[in-house]
Amino acid sequence: MSGPREAVEQAILVSVGLAALTKERIEGIVSDLVARGTLSAEDGAAVASRLFARIRGEGPPAHAGILGRLEDGAKAAFREMGLATKTDFEDMRLRLAELERRLALLEAELPPG
């Protein structure tokens, strides 16, 4: 599969968001594309079937590659915008906790007053 059908599948995955995809939403989007004439009924059923398989994690490794590229692209865009990741926040939390511990040790050594 390549060309327009692959582009349609990728557009569906990106526009709806993989985490929010449900059977009903995929069927609704595919039905809309069939109604508009973008896909034939047969192609629509095939696209929906492949998308369901992708969501379930089935299919050849190439499918994971598409999703992996989408995820990598999103991460790169976040980095370019200067947004911190969850890992960045966890690292900063650990560093802050260590600094607070060191400061408490230093303050304990100081004479009162």
Secondary structure as UniProt FT lines:
FT   HELIX           4..16
FT   HELIX           18..20
FT   HELIX           23..36
FT   HELIX           41..55
FT   TURN            56..57
FT   HELIX           61..80
FT   TURN            81..82
FT   HELIX           86..109
//
